[in-house]
Amino acid sequence: MKQLDKDFRKSITASIDPAGNVVIAGIEFSPLAVLDADKDSYRDAFLSWFEDEWLPIRTERLNEILKLPNNKGRFANLVQAVKAGRVVPFVGSGLSAPTGMPTWTKFLRDLRASSTLPEAELEKLIAAGQYEEAASALLATMPGHLFDERMEQTFIARAAGDVVGSVRFLPDIFTETIITTNFDNVLEVIHEDAGKPFQEKLNGTAISQFRVLRGKGRRCLLKIHGHHTDPASRVLTKDEYDKAYGAGCPARVELQYVFGSEPLLFLGCGLAEDRTMHLIKEVVDHDKRTPRNYALLPCPKTEPERLAREHFLTARKIFPIWYQGGHDDSVEAVLVGLLRATGKI
């Protein structure tokens, strides 16, 4: 039937069904399948979408952010520090939230369903900002193995395709140390997928090894509050915090070194008064030569509130880059701005 091929080719027509698929001779092809069949066309379509649609939205968002008080100069200083390879990102739960990881408060509330702790008692502790005590109370009212299992099953990204949001851009910007208070494995997954896996992952009190490993040129992930599958590394309850942050503890000494040596960029962090912020304040008060740190944070609604918040942060040498509106799209705009400023896109 080869002789009919020419006639068949002449007869081919295409239509678009309600779902947007191309229908040829009764066979459906998704738009992506059509592009995937031609690498050159796919590349051209991608570049057109990137330059005409995706990038302008992020650029416009960054320009909006830079109009807020003090942001333009701080962003320029941050760019210079990133270009010098000196900035260490400090990643909080806000960057894992788009992937479905719960905030700490939500996790405590969800965990209560597996405990015998009365709801009113938990809410009282949360309202008072006593999160360490809340975790301790939950652990005391349920089997420890169940507590560990809930941690393991809650804070897990099983594949790179599960990860969404601005966190995906970190491997392209920061090539050395990353610090996080998160229990989840989001950072590990995206760095593996980008072909830039961490050479060392130090969980909880194991961060006391950091300076030795850094001196050997090892790229480290510091999970200062531990990993979701490693209960022994966890810093969660009041007793665990006391052991990790107590005077003279090796992990505390290492954190003092980290906080005093390189500029930090806080992403997805609330930066309320807690043990970490208290330690940063101690480091800054002890040594005025510590570098300036930066943080992307929501801009308070009133000028007195903004000023009070700025005073609290800058007393800890944390200089905020404010945003208004959505959190993750704001972080994404800033990270894309860093990529452009450093010539990586």
N, C-alpha and C positions, 0 to 999 in steps of 0.2 A: 504493500500500500504506500510505499515511499513516493510513488508518482503523484499522490494526492496531497503531499505536504504543502506544495505551493498554493494549491487551492484553499487548503485549510487556513494557512497564514493570512490569506486575503479575507477570509470570512470572519476572523476574530474581531470581536467587539468587546467593550468593557462597560460596566455600569457600577454605580456606587450604591450599596444597600444602606438601609437606615442606620446601621451600626458604623458606617464609614469604611467598610471593607470594599475592596475592588473585586468585582465578580466577573470572571472570564470563563465562558463556556460552562456556566453553572458552578464553577469552583471559586471559593472565596479565598482572597489573599488580604491579610491585614496590611495597612500602610507600612508598618515596620518590616514585614516580610518582603514587601516590594523593594524597599530601600536596602535591606540586608543582602539582597541578591546582587547588588552592584556596589562594591566598596567605594568607588570614586564618587558615585552619586550620594552615598551615605555621608561621606566626608564633607562634600559640598553642602549638603542639607544641614549637617551638624554645625558647620562654621557659620552658615547664614542664620540659623536659629540662635547660636551663641552670641553673635555680634549684633543682631537686630532685635532680639527679644530678651534673652536671659541677662546679658551683661548690662544693658541700659537700665533695667529695673534695679539691679544692685547698686549701680553707680548713682542713680537718683536717690536711693535710700541712704547711701553714705553721705551724699551732699546735704541731705536733710539733717543727718546726725551732726555733721561738722558745723552747722549753724547754731547749735546749742552752746551755752556759755562755756568758754575755755576749751572746747573740744578740738578746735582746729590746731592749736599749738601742741596740745597733748598728743594728738594723732601723729603729727609731724615728728615729734620726739620718739614716739613709739616706732615709727617706720625706721628711723635711724638706728635704733637699738636692735630691731629685727635684722636690718641689713648687716649689722656687725655680728650677728649670730649670738647675741648675748641674752635674748629673752627666753624665760622659762614659763610656759603656760601652766597655770594652776586651774585645773578643770573641776567644776562642781556639778551637781546633779542637774542643773538647768540644761546642760548639753546632752545629757542622756534622756531627758524627758520626752523629746519628740520620738524617740525609739520605743517609748512605752515604759521606761523605767519610772517607778513612782518617786515622788518627792519623799523626803524622810518622814514628814508628818503623815502622808498618806500611807506609807508602809507601816508605821506604828499603828494606825487605825485599822488597817487590813489585818495586821498580825493579831490584834486583840481578839478577833473571831476565833483564833486557835488557842486562846488562853481563858483563864477564869477571872481575869481582872475586870472589875466593873467599868463600864464605859465612862461613867461620871468621874471615876478616879483618874483614868487616862486623860480625859479632857482637861481636868484640873491641872495636871502636870504639863500638858502641852500649852495651855493658856499661860502658864507661868514661865514658859521657855525652858522647862526642866526636861530636856530631851534625853539626857543621860539617865536620869532617874526613871523616866518613862520606859526606856529600854530595859533597865534593871528590873522594874516592876513586872514587865511582860515576861522576862526570862524566869522570874521567880514563880510565875503562875502557869507554867507550861513545861513539859519535858524539854530538856536541853536539845535532844536529838530532833525534836519537832521544830524547835526554833531554828536550828541549823538547816533543816530541810527547807523551811520557808525562805530562808535567805538564799539558798542555792537556786531554788526554782523561780524566785522573783527577779533576781538581778543577773539575768543571762540573755545575751544575744547569741543565737545559735549560728548565724551566718552573716556575712557582710551585707547581704541583701536585706537583712532585718534592720540595718542601721540607717536612719534618715536624719536629715538636719545638718546644721552647720558644722558639727563635729567632724564630718567627712573631710573637711579641708585642712585639718591640722597636720596630717603627714606631709603635705606639700609645702608647709611653711616652716615648721619647727623640726629640726633634724637631730636634736640631742635630747636633753632631759625633759620629761613631762611629769608634773605632780598632779595627783588627784586625791580627793577625799571619797570618791565613789567606790562602792563595792563591786559594781558590775564589770563586765569584760569588754565593754564597747570600744575602749581605746586599743586594746589588744587586737580585736577583730579588724578594725579599720586599718591598722598599721600592717598587719599580716596581708590584708587584701591589696594594699598599696605597694607591697614588696619591700616594706621598710620595717620589719619586725624589731621589737626591742630585744637587745642583747641580754639585758638583765631586767627582771621584774622583782622589785623589793617590796614585800608586803608587811605592813605594820611595823613592828620593832626591828625587822630586818633592814630597814633603811639605814641602820647604823653602819652598814657596809658601803654606803654610797660613795664617800670620798675615796676609798681605796679603789673601787671599781671605776670611778670617773677618772682617776689618775692613770688608769690603764687604757683609757679611751673607750670604755664601754658605754653604749647608749642605754640609759636607764629609764624605766617607768617606776616612779615612787608612789605606791598606793599607801599613803600614810595611815589610813584607817583600816587597811587590810583588804582581803579578797573574799568574794561571796562563798567560795568553796573551801576556805581555809579558816575554820573557827579559831585556831591558835593565833592567827595574825590579826584578829579583829580588834578594833578600837570602837566600842559601841556603848557599852554600859558604863556606869560611873566608875566601877572598879577598874575597868579596862582603860578608861581615860586617865585615871590616877596613875596607873602603872606606866603609861606611854608618855605623859606630860609631867611627871613628877620631877623635882629637882635632881639633876645629876643622871637621869635616865639616858642611856645611850641614844635612843631615838630622839629625845628632846634635844640633846646636844647636836645631833646631826641636822635637825630642823633649824636650829639656831644658825648653823653654818649656811644652810641653803637660803634661808630668808635674808641673810646678810651679804650674800656674795653676788647674785645676779638679779637683774630686774625681773619681776614676776608680772604676768598678764593674767588677771583673774577673769575667767569666763564661766558663766553659769553658776556663779557663787552669790549667795545672799549677802555675805560680809556683815552679819550682825555680830554682836559681842559674844564670842565663844572662846574656847581654849586656844584655837589656832590664831584668832585675832589678838588675843591677849599676849601670846608668845611673840607675834610680830611686833607688837607695841614694845615689849621688853627689849627686843633686838634693836629697834630703831632708837629707843631712849638710851641704850648702852653705847651705840656707835653711830654718830651723826654722819658717818661716811657711807652708810648703807645706800644702795642705789634706789632710785625712784621706781615704784611699782605702778602698774596701771590696771584699771578694771572697767569693764563695760557694764553699766548699771542703769536701771530705769531712773529717769529724772523725776524727783519729787514734784508734786503738783504746785506748791507755792514757793516763792522765793525764800522766805524764812526757813522752810523745811529743807530746801536745796542747800542753803548755806550751812545749816546745822549738820546735814549729812556730809557735806564736803569737809567741814571742820573735823568731824569724827574720823573720816577716812585719811585725810592728809596728815593728821597727827600720827598716823601709822605709815606715813609715806606711801599711801595708795592714792593715786590721782585718777579720779573717775572720768571716763568718757561717757557722757550721758546719752540716753536714747529715749524716745517717746514712741509708744506703739508696741508692736509685737517683739518678743524677746529673740526668738531664733532667727527671724529675718534680719534683725538688727545685728546680731553676731555675725551672720553670714555676710552682710554688707561690709562690715569692718574687716573680716578675714579676706574677702575678695579684694578689698582695697589694699590690704597688705600684700596679697599676691601680685597685684598690678604694680604696686610701688616697688616691689623687689624684682620685677621683670620675670615672674614665674608664669604669668598668663599674658 
